[in-house]
Amino acid sequence: MKKSETTYAPETNGHDLWNSRFGYVMVAAGAAIGLGNIWRFPYLAYQGGGGTFILIYIIVVFLMGYPMIQAESAIGRYARANVADSFGKIRKRYRFIGWIAILCTAIIDMYYVIIGGWVVKYFTTYITGTDFGSDTTIYFNEFTSSTAEPLIYAAILVTFTAIMLFFGITNLVEKVTKVIMPFLFILLVVCGIWAIFSSPGAVDGLKWYLTPDFSKLSIKVFADAATQVLFSIGIGWGIFVTLGASLPHKSNIKKDALWIGVCDTTVALLSGFVIIPSAFGANVDMASGPSLIFIVMTQIFGRLPGGHIIGILFFMALIFAVLSTLFTVFEIPIKWIEETLHISRRKATVLVSSVIFAGGIIVSLGFGILSEVQLPWFDIHGISYYNIYSWLDTFTAYVLLPLGCLLTCFYVSKIFKQLIKRKVHHELSLLS
């Protein structure tokens, strides 16, 4: 029996341990918390009947999300390696599971930095007091379709993320995230309370949001809740394998996973607490997709008393959510490059950041001069055509993420389970 099959990897194996349990939980929760919680969850909750969707979502979080966080964290803690090498620790041929996760994460990074740049732009607009005009859709379309401006804001975001990661995710990033995550919670609570008390109709929206309506229950609502958990918590794309590689062996993965799931779910619920009552109060219909937080919310804030201030706080919270996710989703390919090519962390960070930004350029131009590029997508309804962003988003959300999740389940149930049994048998034989 090979030594790697019966013992843990060294305590660090080149991976710095977390400075505190709170720091790890904040970074891990921050990795899961992102734009998906802010704009996708409220929209799906709105379509799924409010309280009905929320109830299903919470159930799925603890039946699927919670055990998957534990599984990925355990794999990372055992292997002490990047995502690909972690899955190949026991048997090398399973490294392909990690490669899929790295590919998925890199693609998501390419369009995530662009949308994150939009957030920075809108926050800057609120800070400077620039007028969005009478039609916020026109403002949004003109900005996103321009060639240079979206890339400038994306470049600022990528550069800041890279500089933070120069010092390691368990060092400066951990310290920064321990501050911004609590602020994210506070800002969302403040925005929600402000929105509710600023408009009489918002109270009705809050009641609708929290009260289950089981007549809305359907297979589609259940499927939407399940896929949102997959995307929101970040299971199936190597996040917790990467973070778990820096966990001490004595860490309590079950408790940590529970806190991560609770934090992620709380932010999702708080996002709905801000957006849905605000939409009801302002009598604004909600739209889907990345335009929700830019077109609809600017309309809402424009109608609320003190809306300019709440707009600043809301988009500040969004920046915190974007950064907390980017820190980890950049770390996944960085760690793989660093350990595969045997180069310094800074070189790996610069290389990965450059590749992601280059891909982001193509995504951004897909809203402008490359908007006529339509890529085919095959489904049960036939062939559909999407722009570059929508095609990449669909490919990762409906192919790579579910595939990564299923392969991780297979790996844990077949390969990792065998390792645990062998380890227990070996320890019992030593005692006898």
C-alpha positions as CSV (number, residue, x, y, z in Angstrom):
1,M,0.0,0.0,0.0
2,K,1.3,3.4,-0.9
3,K,2.1,5.8,1.8
4,S,-0.1,8.5,0.3
5,E,-3.1,6.2,0.6
6,T,-2.7,5.7,4.4
7,T,-1.4,9.0,5.7
8,Y,-2.1,12.7,5.3
9,A,0.1,14.9,3.2
10,P,2.5,17.1,5.2
11,E,0.8,19.7,7.4
12,T,1.6,22.5,4.9
13,N,3.2,20.9,1.8
14,G,3.9,24.4,0.5
15,H,0.5,25.7,1.3
16,D,0.4,28.3,4.1
17,L,-2.2,27.6,6.8
18,W,-5.0,30.0,7.6
19,N,-4.2,32.5,10.3
20,S,-7.6,31.9,12.0
21,R,-10.7,29.9,11.6
22,F,-12.8,33.1,11.3
23,G,-10.5,34.2,8.5
24,Y,-10.9,31.0,6.6
25,V,-14.7,31.0,7.0
26,M,-14.9,34.6,5.7
27,V,-12.7,33.9,2.7
28,A,-14.6,30.7,1.9
29,A,-17.9,32.4,2.3
30,G,-16.7,35.3,0.3
31,A,-15.7,33.0,-2.5
32,A,-19.2,31.6,-2.6
33,I,-20.9,35.0,-2.2
34,G,-20.9,37.0,-5.4
35,L,-23.0,38.6,-8.1
36,G,-25.0,35.3,-8.3
37,N,-26.4,36.0,-4.9
38,I,-27.2,39.6,-5.6
39,W,-28.9,39.6,-9.0
40,R,-29.7,35.9,-9.8
41,F,-31.2,34.8,-6.5
42,P,-33.7,37.7,-6.2
43,Y,-34.8,37.3,-9.8
44,L,-35.4,33.5,-9.4
45,A,-37.1,34.1,-6.1
46,Y,-39.3,36.6,-7.8
47,Q,-40.3,34.2,-10.5
48,G,-40.6,31.3,-8.1
49,G,-43.2,32.7,-5.9
50,G,-41.1,34.3,-3.2
51,G,-41.3,32.3,0.0
52,T,-41.8,29.0,-1.9
53,F,-38.5,29.4,-3.7
54,I,-36.8,30.4,-0.5
55,L,-38.0,27.4,1.3
56,I,-36.8,25.0,-1.4
57,Y,-33.5,26.8,-1.7
58,I,-32.8,26.5,2.0
59,I,-33.6,22.8,1.9
60,V,-31.3,22.1,-1.1
61,V,-28.5,24.1,0.5
62,F,-28.4,21.8,3.4
63,L,-29.1,18.6,1.5
64,M,-26.6,19.2,-1.3
65,G,-24.6,22.3,-0.7
66,Y,-23.5,21.6,2.9
67,P,-22.2,18.0,2.2
68,M,-20.5,19.1,-1.0
69,I,-18.5,21.8,0.8
70,Q,-17.4,19.2,3.3
71,A,-16.4,16.8,0.5
72,E,-14.3,19.3,-1.5
73,S,-12.7,20.7,1.7
74,A,-11.7,17.2,2.8
75,I,-10.1,16.4,-0.6
76,G,-8.1,19.6,-0.5
77,R,-7.0,19.2,3.1
78,Y,-5.9,15.6,2.4
79,A,-3.9,16.4,-0.8
80,R,-2.4,19.8,0.0
81,A,-2.2,20.6,-3.7
82,N,-3.8,22.5,-6.5
83,V,-7.2,21.3,-7.7
84,A,-5.9,19.0,-10.5
85,D,-3.2,17.4,-8.3
86,S,-5.7,17.0,-5.4
87,F,-8.0,14.8,-7.5
88,G,-4.9,12.9,-8.7
89,K,-3.4,12.4,-5.3
90,I,-4.7,8.9,-4.9
91,R,-4.9,8.0,-8.6
92,K,-3.3,10.3,-11.2
93,R,-5.9,9.5,-13.8
94,Y,-8.5,11.4,-11.9
95,R,-6.6,14.7,-12.3
96,F,-9.0,15.4,-15.3
97,I,-11.7,16.3,-12.7
98,G,-9.6,19.1,-11.5
99,W,-8.8,20.2,-15.0
100,I,-12.5,20.6,-15.7
101,A,-12.9,22.7,-12.6
102,I,-9.9,24.9,-13.6
103,L,-11.3,25.4,-17.1
104,C,-14.7,26.2,-15.7
105,T,-13.3,28.7,-13.2
106,A,-11.0,30.4,-15.8
107,I,-14.0,30.9,-18.2
108,I,-16.2,32.3,-15.4
109,D,-13.3,34.7,-14.5
110,M,-13.2,36.0,-18.0
111,Y,-16.8,37.4,-17.9
112,Y,-16.9,37.9,-14.2
113,V,-14.2,40.6,-14.3
114,I,-16.2,42.4,-17.0
115,I,-19.4,42.5,-15.0
116,G,-17.4,43.4,-11.9
117,G,-16.0,46.3,-13.9
118,W,-19.5,47.4,-14.5
119,V,-20.1,47.5,-10.8
120,V,-17.0,49.6,-10.3
121,K,-18.3,52.0,-13.0
122,Y,-21.7,52.4,-11.4
123,F,-20.3,52.9,-7.9
124,T,-18.0,55.6,-9.4
125,T,-21.1,57.2,-11.1
126,Y,-23.0,57.3,-7.8
127,I,-20.0,58.8,-6.0
128,T,-19.4,61.5,-8.6
129,G,-23.2,62.3,-8.8
130,T,-23.4,61.7,-12.5
131,D,-26.9,61.5,-13.9
132,F,-28.1,58.2,-15.4
133,G,-30.6,60.0,-17.5
134,S,-34.3,59.4,-17.9
135,D,-33.8,56.0,-19.4
136,T,-31.3,53.9,-17.4
137,T,-31.4,51.2,-20.2
138,I,-29.9,53.6,-22.7
139,Y,-27.1,54.6,-20.2
140,F,-26.4,50.9,-19.5
141,N,-26.3,49.9,-23.2
142,E,-24.1,52.8,-24.2
143,F,-21.6,52.1,-21.5
144,T,-21.4,48.3,-22.0
145,S,-21.2,48.6,-25.8
146,S,-18.3,51.1,-25.8
147,T,-14.9,49.7,-26.6
148,A,-12.5,51.1,-24.1
149,E,-14.4,52.2,-20.9
150,P,-15.6,48.8,-19.7
151,L,-12.1,47.4,-20.1
152,I,-10.6,50.2,-18.1
153,Y,-12.8,49.4,-15.1
154,A,-12.2,45.7,-15.6
155,A,-8.4,46.3,-15.7
156,I,-8.6,48.2,-12.4
157,L,-10.4,45.3,-10.8
158,V,-8.0,42.7,-12.2
159,T,-5.0,44.7,-11.1
160,F,-6.2,45.2,-7.6
161,T,-7.1,41.5,-7.3
162,A,-3.6,40.5,-8.6
163,I,-1.8,42.8,-6.2
164,M,-3.8,41.3,-3.2
165,L,-2.9,37.8,-4.4
166,F,0.8,38.6,-4.7
167,F,0.9,38.2,-0.9
168,G,-1.0,35.0,-0.8
169,I,-4.6,34.2,-0.1
170,T,-3.9,33.2,3.5
171,N,-2.1,36.5,4.2
172,L,-3.2,39.9,2.9
173,V,-6.3,38.6,1.2
174,E,-7.5,36.9,4.4
175,K,-7.0,40.1,6.4
176,V,-8.9,42.2,3.8
177,T,-11.7,39.7,3.5
178,K,-12.2,39.6,7.3
179,V,-13.1,43.2,7.1
180,I,-15.1,43.5,3.9
181,M,-17.3,40.5,4.5
182,P,-18.9,41.8,7.7
183,F,-19.3,45.2,6.0
184,L,-21.1,43.4,3.1
185,F,-23.6,42.0,5.6
186,I,-24.1,45.4,7.3
187,L,-24.5,47.3,4.0
188,L,-27.1,44.9,2.7
189,V,-29.1,45.1,6.0
190,V,-28.9,49.0,5.9
191,C,-30.0,49.0,2.2
192,G,-32.9,46.7,2.9
193,I,-34.2,48.6,5.9
194,W,-33.8,51.9,4.1
195,A,-35.7,50.5,1.1
196,I,-38.6,49.2,3.2
197,F,-39.1,52.4,5.2
198,S,-38.7,54.7,2.2
199,S,-41.8,53.3,0.4
200,P,-45.1,52.1,1.8
201,G,-45.5,49.5,-0.9
202,A,-42.2,47.8,0.0
203,V,-43.9,46.2,3.1
204,D,-46.2,44.3,0.9
205,G,-43.3,43.2,-1.2
206,L,-41.5,41.9,1.9
207,K,-44.6,39.9,3.0
208,W,-44.8,38.4,-0.5
209,Y,-41.1,37.6,-0.4
210,L,-41.2,35.8,2.9
211,T,-44.6,34.0,2.6
212,P,-44.6,30.7,0.8
213,D,-47.3,30.2,-1.9
214,F,-47.3,26.5,-2.6
215,S,-49.5,27.0,-5.7
216,K,-46.3,28.2,-7.3
217,L,-44.5,25.0,-6.6
218,S,-43.3,23.2,-9.7
219,I,-40.5,21.1,-11.2
220,K,-39.1,24.3,-12.7
221,V,-39.0,26.2,-9.4
222,F,-37.3,23.2,-7.8
223,A,-34.7,23.0,-10.7
224,D,-34.1,26.7,-10.5
225,A,-33.4,26.5,-6.8
226,A,-31.1,23.5,-7.2
227,T,-29.0,25.1,-10.0
228,Q,-28.9,28.4,-8.0
229,V,-27.4,26.5,-5.1
230,L,-24.8,25.0,-7.4
231,F,-23.8,28.3,-8.8
232,S,-24.2,30.4,-5.7
233,I,-22.3,28.3,-3.2
234,G,-19.6,27.5,-5.8
235,I,-19.6,23.7,-5.6
236,G,-18.2,21.7,-8.5
237,W,-15.5,24.2,-9.6
238,G,-12.7,23.6,-7.1
239,I,-13.2,26.5,-4.7
240,F,-13.3,24.5,-1.5
241,V,-10.6,22.0,-2.8
242,T,-8.3,25.0,-3.2
243,L,-9.1,26.6,0.1
244,G,-9.1,23.3,1.9
245,A,-5.5,22.7,0.9
246,S,-4.6,25.3,3.6
247,L,-6.7,23.9,6.4
248,P,-5.0,22.4,9.4
249,H,-5.7,18.7,9.9
250,K,-7.4,19.5,13.2
251,S,-9.9,21.8,11.6
252,N,-13.6,20.9,12.0
253,I,-14.8,20.7,8.4
254,K,-18.4,20.0,9.3
255,K,-18.7,23.2,11.4
256,D,-16.8,25.3,8.9
257,A,-19.0,24.0,6.0
258,L,-22.1,24.8,8.1
259,W,-21.0,28.4,8.7
260,I,-20.1,28.9,5.0
261,G,-23.5,27.6,3.9
262,V,-25.3,29.9,6.4
263,C,-23.3,33.0,5.4
264,D,-23.9,32.4,1.7
265,T,-27.6,31.8,2.2
266,T,-27.9,34.8,4.5
267,V,-26.5,37.1,1.8
268,A,-28.8,35.6,-0.8
269,L,-31.8,36.2,1.4
270,L,-30.6,39.8,2.3
271,S,-30.2,40.5,-1.5
272,G,-33.8,39.6,-2.0
273,F,-34.7,41.6,1.1
274,V,-33.2,44.7,-0.6
275,I,-34.3,44.1,-4.2
276,I,-37.8,42.6,-4.2
277,P,-39.5,45.0,-1.7
278,S,-37.7,47.9,-3.4
279,A,-39.2,46.7,-6.8
280,F,-42.7,46.4,-5.2
281,G,-42.4,49.8,-3.6
282,A,-41.3,51.6,-6.7
283,N,-43.7,49.6,-8.9
284,V,-40.9,48.5,-11.1
285,D,-40.9,45.1,-12.9
286,M,-37.8,43.0,-12.4
287,A,-35.6,41.9,-15.4
288,S,-33.4,38.9,-15.6
289,G,-29.7,38.6,-16.4
290,P,-26.8,40.9,-15.5
291,S,-28.8,44.0,-16.4
292,L,-31.0,43.6,-13.3
293,I,-28.7,45.4,-10.8
294,F,-27.7,48.1,-13.3
295,I,-31.0,49.0,-15.1
296,V,-33.7,48.1,-12.6
297,M,-31.9,49.1,-9.3
298,T,-30.9,52.5,-10.7
299,Q,-34.5,53.1,-11.6
300,I,-35.6,52.1,-8.1
301,F,-33.0,54.2,-6.3
302,G,-34.0,57.1,-8.5
303,R,-37.5,57.0,-7.1
304,L,-36.7,56.3,-3.4
305,P,-36.1,59.2,-1.0
306,G,-32.4,59.3,-0.3
307,G,-31.9,56.9,-3.2
308,H,-28.6,58.4,-4.2
309,I,-27.1,57.4,-0.8
310,I,-28.6,53.9,-0.8
311,G,-27.2,53.5,-4.4
312,I,-23.7,54.3,-3.1
313,L,-24.1,51.7,-0.3
314,F,-25.6,49.1,-2.5
315,F,-22.9,49.2,-5.2
316,M,-20.2,49.4,-2.5
317,A,-21.6,46.1,-1.2
318,L,-21.5,44.7,-4.7
319,I,-17.8,45.6,-5.0
320,F,-17.1,43.8,-1.8
321,A,-19.0,40.7,-3.1
322,V,-17.2,40.8,-6.4
323,L,-13.7,41.1,-4.8
324,S,-14.4,38.4,-2.2
325,T,-15.2,36.0,-5.1
326,L,-12.4,37.0,-7.4
327,F,-9.7,36.5,-4.8
328,T,-10.5,32.7,-4.7
329,V,-11.5,32.1,-8.3
330,F,-8.2,33.6,-9.4
331,E,-6.4,31.6,-6.9
332,I,-7.6,28.3,-8.4
333,P,-5.8,28.6,-11.8
334,I,-2.9,30.5,-10.1
335,K,-2.1,27.7,-7.8
336,W,-2.3,25.2,-10.6
337,I,0.1,27.2,-12.8
338,E,2.5,27.8,-9.9
339,E,2.8,24.2,-9.0
340,T,2.7,22.8,-12.5
341,L,5.2,25.1,-14.2
342,H,7.2,25.5,-11.0
343,I,7.3,29.3,-11.2
344,S,7.1,32.0,-8.5
345,R,3.7,33.0,-7.2
346,R,4.0,36.5,-8.7
347,K,4.8,35.2,-12.1
348,A,1.9,32.8,-12.0
349,T,-0.4,35.6,-10.8
350,V,0.6,37.9,-13.6
351,L,0.3,35.1,-16.2
352,V,-3.2,34.0,-15.1
353,S,-4.4,37.6,-14.7
354,S,-3.2,38.5,-18.2
355,V,-4.9,35.5,-19.7
356,I,-8.2,36.2,-17.9
357,F,-8.1,39.8,-18.9
358,A,-7.4,38.9,-22.5
359,G,-10.5,36.6,-22.5
360,G,-12.4,39.4,-20.8
361,I,-11.6,41.7,-23.7
362,I,-13.3,39.4,-26.1
363,V,-16.3,39.1,-23.7
364,S,-16.6,42.9,-23.4
365,L,-16.4,43.4,-27.1
366,G,-19.2,40.9,-27.5
367,F,-21.5,43.6,-26.2
368,G,-20.1,46.1,-28.7
369,I,-18.2,45.7,-31.9
370,L,-18.5,41.9,-31.7
371,S,-22.2,41.9,-30.8
372,E,-23.1,40.4,-34.2
373,V,-21.1,37.3,-33.3
374,Q,-23.7,34.7,-32.3
375,L,-22.6,31.2,-31.2
376,P,-24.8,28.2,-31.6
377,W,-26.2,26.3,-28.5
378,F,-27.9,22.9,-28.8
379,D,-30.6,21.9,-26.4
380,I,-33.8,19.9,-26.4
381,H,-35.6,22.7,-28.1
382,G,-33.2,22.8,-31.1
383,I,-30.5,25.4,-31.9
384,S,-30.3,28.7,-30.2
385,Y,-27.8,31.5,-30.8
386,Y,-26.2,33.5,-28.0
387,N,-23.7,36.3,-27.8
388,I,-20.2,35.6,-26.4
389,Y,-21.1,36.3,-22.8
390,S,-24.4,34.4,-22.8
391,W,-22.8,31.4,-24.5
392,L,-20.0,31.2,-22.0
393,D,-22.4,31.7,-19.1
394,T,-24.6,28.9,-20.4
395,F,-21.7,26.6,-21.1
396,T,-20.3,26.9,-17.6
397,A,-23.7,26.9,-15.7
398,Y,-25.3,24.0,-17.6
399,V,-22.4,21.9,-18.6
400,L,-19.1,22.4,-16.6
401,L,-20.6,23.2,-13.2
402,P,-23.0,20.2,-13.1
403,L,-20.3,17.9,-14.6
404,G,-17.8,19.0,-12.0
405,C,-20.3,18.4,-9.2
406,L,-21.2,15.0,-10.5
407,L,-17.6,13.9,-11.0
408,T,-16.7,15.1,-7.5
409,C,-19.6,13.0,-6.1
410,F,-18.3,10.0,-8.0
411,Y,-14.8,10.6,-6.8
412,V,-15.8,10.9,-3.1
413,S,-18.1,7.9,-3.2
414,K,-15.8,5.6,-5.1
415,I,-12.2,6.7,-4.7
416,F,-11.9,8.9,-1.6
417,K,-14.2,6.5,0.3
418,Q,-11.9,3.6,-0.4
419,L,-9.0,5.7,0.9
420,I,-10.8,6.3,4.2
421,K,-11.6,2.6,4.6
422,R,-8.0,1.7,4.0
423,K,-6.8,4.3,6.4
424,V,-9.1,3.1,9.1
425,H,-8.2,-0.6,8.4
426,H,-4.5,0.3,8.6
427,E,-4.9,2.2,11.9
428,L,-6.9,-0.7,13.4
429,S,-4.2,-3.2,12.3
430,L,-1.6,-1.1,14.1
431,L,-3.6,-1.1,17.3
432,S,-4.0,-4.8,17.2
